[in-house]
Each structure stands twice: as C-alpha cells, then as structure tokens.
C-alpha cells in the first residue's frame, strides 16, 4: 500500500461514480463498491449500485469525461 497508494484510492475523489455521470458530486456508502480493472468505484447506495452495474464501462467513460469539470 505504501509503495503505490493511488492504486487503492477510490476513483472520482471518493464520490459516487454514478453521481459523477449525472453531473453531481454525491456522498457514498463505502460498502457499495465495484473494483474494475484494478480501480475502486464507490456508489451512493445499493439501488444506485444496481444501476451502475448495468453498464459499468459506459458509466466509467462518462464519469471520466465529466469529473474534471465537477471538481473545478
């Protein structure tokens, strides 16, 4: 962990990954998560997690493009 902490850090600053796709920075429930391609994605709750799970690659692409503007 000490050698590469960024590997274990949640994506999108720890905000809900699905929320980022919708243009919002939303808190999460830490037990609602997905590890995809070695990256940790957190979600708001179990219902949002279910929606996120329907198209993870698409949601990741969307969140990756929207997140930089949200944190400005």
N, CA, C and O of each residue as an XYZ file, in Angstrom:
288
protein
N       0.822     -1.202      0.000
C       0.000      0.000      0.000
C       0.858      1.255      0.000
O       0.582      2.185     -0.757
N       1.889      1.301      0.831
C       2.734      2.494      0.918
C       3.457      2.786     -0.389
O       3.716      3.945     -0.710
N       3.779      1.753     -1.135
C       4.524      1.940     -2.380
C       3.687      2.602     -3.470
O       4.227      3.359     -4.277
N       2.389      2.336     -3.513
C       1.539      2.939     -4.542
C       0.116      3.156     -4.020
O      -0.813      2.461     -4.429
N      -0.046      4.119     -3.121
C      -1.371      4.346     -2.523
C      -2.435      4.732     -3.544
O      -3.612      4.444     -3.329
N      -2.055      5.377     -4.649
C      -3.034      5.768     -5.665
C      -3.746      4.560     -6.252
O      -4.876      4.673     -6.728
N      -3.092      3.407     -6.221
C      -3.710      2.181     -6.726
C      -4.941      1.810     -5.903
O      -5.868      1.188     -6.421
N      -4.957      2.183     -4.641
C      -6.046      1.813     -3.743
C      -7.055      2.933     -3.508
O      -8.093      2.715     -2.884
N      -6.756      4.107     -3.998
C      -7.647      5.255     -3.797
C      -8.891      5.105     -4.672
O      -8.792      4.649     -5.812
N     -10.048      5.479     -4.157
C     -11.261      5.408     -4.980
C     -11.201      6.427     -6.114
O     -10.598      7.493     -5.983
N     -11.822      6.084     -7.200
C     -11.900      6.986     -8.339
C     -12.820      8.162     -8.016
O     -13.653      8.074     -7.114
N     -12.670      9.237     -8.738
C     -13.513     10.435     -8.632
C     -13.516     11.026     -7.232
O     -14.537     11.514     -6.748
N     -12.361     10.972     -6.596
C     -12.207     11.601     -5.294
C     -13.036     10.973     -4.185
O     -13.236     11.586     -3.136
N     -13.516      9.766     -4.407
C     -14.333      9.090     -3.408
C     -15.814      9.417     -3.502
O     -16.607      8.955     -2.682
N     -16.192     10.211     -4.498
C     -17.610     10.498     -4.715
C     -18.256      9.349     -5.486
O     -17.569      8.518     -6.080
N     -19.575      9.317     -5.465
C     -20.329      8.283     -6.167
C     -20.019      8.321     -7.661
O     -20.203      9.345     -8.319
N     -19.553      7.207     -8.178
C     -19.185      7.129     -9.589
C     -20.392      7.387    -10.498
O     -20.277      8.085    -11.506
N     -21.532      6.827    -10.141
C     -22.738      7.072    -10.942
C     -23.168      8.531    -10.833
O     -23.572      9.132    -11.828
N     -23.087      9.099     -9.647
C     -23.426     10.508     -9.470
C     -22.603     11.409    -10.377
O     -23.119     12.385    -10.922
N     -21.328     11.085    -10.538
C     -20.467     11.867    -11.431
C     -21.005     11.806    -12.854
O     -20.971     12.810    -13.565
N     -21.504     10.641    -13.286
C     -22.050     10.540    -14.648
C     -23.265     11.430    -14.830
O     -23.591     11.831    -15.948
N     -23.939     11.740    -13.716
C     -25.126     12.590    -13.757
C     -24.793     14.057    -13.493
O     -25.685     14.904    -13.439
N     -23.503     14.349    -13.329
C     -23.060     15.724    -13.127
C     -23.089     16.204    -11.695
O     -23.149     17.407    -11.443
N     -23.047     15.256    -10.732
C     -23.119     15.612     -9.315
C     -22.018     14.941     -8.511
O     -21.602     13.826     -8.826
N     -21.551     15.619     -7.476
C     -20.619     15.036     -6.515
C     -21.456     14.599     -5.318
O     -21.961     15.432     -4.564
N     -21.598     13.282     -5.151
C     -22.525     12.711     -4.179
C     -21.775     11.819     -3.201
O     -20.854     11.098     -3.586
N     -22.176     11.872     -1.931
C     -21.575     11.008     -0.910
C     -21.861      9.540     -1.235
O     -22.682      9.232     -2.098
N     -21.178      8.652     -0.538
C     -21.291      7.221     -0.817
C     -21.517      6.414      0.455
O     -21.302      6.892      1.569
N     -21.952      5.194      0.257
C     -21.925      4.177      1.302
C     -20.712      3.307      0.970
O     -20.692      2.671     -0.084
N     -19.719      3.263      1.827
C     -18.464      2.583      1.488
C     -18.603      1.093      1.200
O     -17.702      0.489      0.619
N     -19.725      0.492      1.601
C     -19.902     -0.926      1.292
C     -20.539     -1.157     -0.082
O     -20.769     -2.300     -0.478
N     -20.821     -0.076     -0.801
C     -21.358     -0.168     -2.165
C     -20.250      0.206     -3.142
O     -20.057      1.379     -3.460
N     -19.535     -0.791     -3.608
C     -18.371     -0.526     -4.441
C     -18.214     -1.592     -5.517
O     -18.802     -2.672     -5.458
N     -17.395     -1.239     -6.500
C     -17.004     -2.142     -7.578
C     -15.512     -1.959     -7.792
O     -15.011     -0.834     -7.761
N     -14.808     -3.042     -8.007
C     -13.421     -2.974     -8.450
C     -13.417     -3.435     -9.892
O     -13.789     -4.568    -10.198
N     -12.993     -2.549    -10.770
C     -12.997     -2.835    -12.206
C     -11.634     -2.463    -12.762
O     -11.181     -1.329    -12.604
N     -10.982     -3.412    -13.408
C      -9.645     -3.182    -13.982
C      -8.694     -2.607    -12.941
O      -7.884     -1.730    -13.238
N      -8.805     -3.113    -11.718
C      -7.900     -2.703    -10.656
C      -8.197     -1.350    -10.046
O      -7.382     -0.833     -9.281
N      -9.349     -0.756    -10.364
C      -9.714      0.551     -9.815
C     -10.983      0.417     -8.981
O     -11.871     -0.377     -9.290
N     -11.046      1.220     -7.906
C     -12.162      1.186     -6.973
C     -13.169      2.286     -7.302
O     -12.817      3.462     -7.384
N     -14.423      1.884     -7.488
C     -15.522      2.806     -7.770
C     -16.560      2.659     -6.667
O     -16.998      1.549     -6.366
N     -16.953      3.774     -6.064
C     -17.921      3.775     -4.979
C     -19.271      4.283     -5.472
O     -19.347      5.042     -6.438
N     -20.345      3.851     -4.791
C     -21.691      4.298     -5.147
C     -22.466      4.763     -3.931
O     -22.136      4.429     -2.793
N     -23.494      5.535     -4.193
C     -24.331      6.157     -3.163
C     -25.032      5.123     -2.285
O     -24.967      5.201     -1.058
N     -25.702      4.156     -2.913
C     -26.418      3.120     -2.160
C     -26.613      1.894     -3.051
O     -26.126      1.862     -4.182
N     -27.318      0.896     -2.547
C     -27.495     -0.362     -3.277
C     -28.298     -0.170     -4.563
O     -28.013     -0.825     -5.565
N     -29.290      0.709     -4.551
C     -30.074      0.949     -5.764
C     -29.216      1.568     -6.864
O     -29.288      1.164     -8.025
N     -28.416      2.541     -6.486
C     -27.513      3.170     -7.461
C     -26.476      2.155     -7.937
O     -26.122      2.130     -9.116
N     -25.997      1.330     -7.029
C     -25.038      0.276     -7.390
C     -25.640     -0.644     -8.455
O     -24.947     -1.040     -9.393
N     -26.908     -0.982     -8.319
C     -27.574     -1.842     -9.300
C     -27.639     -1.163    -10.664
O     -27.405     -1.804    -11.689
N     -27.952      0.119    -10.681
C     -27.976      0.862    -11.948
C     -26.584      0.922    -12.553
O     -26.413      0.656    -13.743
N     -25.595      1.268    -11.753
C     -24.199      1.346    -12.187
C     -23.757      0.018    -12.818
O     -23.049      0.011    -13.825
N     -24.166     -1.070    -12.237
C     -23.740     -2.398    -12.690
C     -24.280     -2.762    -14.068
O     -23.766     -3.686    -14.700
N     -25.288     -2.069    -14.541
C     -25.886     -2.372    -15.844
C     -25.001     -1.978    -17.014
O     -25.104     -2.565    -18.091
N     -24.121     -0.981    -16.818
C     -23.244     -0.529    -17.915
C     -21.985      0.117    -17.342
O     -21.728      1.297    -17.583
N     -21.220     -0.633    -16.602
C     -20.033     -0.077    -15.951
C     -19.079      0.584    -16.941
O     -18.655      1.711    -16.688
N     -18.718     -0.059    -18.062
C     -17.786      0.620    -18.984
C     -18.329      1.945    -19.519
O     -17.584      2.919    -19.634
N     -19.602      1.987    -19.841
C     -20.204      3.223    -20.336
C     -20.223      4.313    -19.288
O     -19.935      5.474    -19.577
N     -20.565      3.931    -18.064
C     -20.589      4.907    -16.974
C     -19.186      5.408    -16.636
O     -19.007      6.583    -16.316
N     -18.199      4.527    -16.706
C     -16.814      4.963    -16.461
C     -16.395      5.988    -17.503
O     -15.812      7.016    -17.159
N     -16.683      5.725    -18.765
C     -16.333      6.677    -19.825
C     -17.000      8.024    -19.585
O     -16.376      9.073    -19.741
N     -18.264      7.988    -19.206
C     -18.992      9.226    -18.944
C     -18.405      9.970    -17.746
O     -18.170     11.177    -17.813
N     -18.173      9.253    -16.661
C     -17.631      9.885    -15.453
C     -16.228     10.435    -15.686
O     -15.896     11.518    -15.206
N     -15.412      9.697    -16.417
C     -14.055     10.178    -16.708
C     -14.085     11.518    -17.432
O     -13.243     12.381    -17.181
N     -15.047     11.693    -18.324
C     -15.105     12.955    -19.068
C     -15.721     14.091    -18.250
O     -15.394     15.256    -18.479
N     -16.597     13.778    -17.313
C     -17.292     14.822    -16.542
C     -16.582     15.237    -15.257
O     -16.731     16.377    -14.817
N     -15.826     14.350    -14.657
C     -15.251     14.621    -13.339
C     -14.348     15.844    -13.293
O     -14.466     16.632    -12.354
N     -13.451     16.046    -14.256
C     -12.570     17.221    -14.160
C     -13.336     18.543    -14.032
O     -12.923     19.421    -13.275
N     -14.426     18.690    -14.752
C     -15.195     19.933    -14.671
C     -15.926     20.066    -13.335
O     -16.136     21.177    -12.848
N     -16.312     18.943    -12.746
C     -17.038     18.986    -11.474
C     -16.156     19.418    -10.307
O     -16.646     20.019     -9.351
N     -14.885     19.122    -10.375
C     -14.007     19.463     -9.262
C     -13.366     20.848     -9.390
O     -12.605     21.265     -8.517
N     -13.672     21.551    -10.467
C     -13.133     22.913    -10.631
C     -13.787     23.876     -9.693
O     -13.455     25.062     -9.694
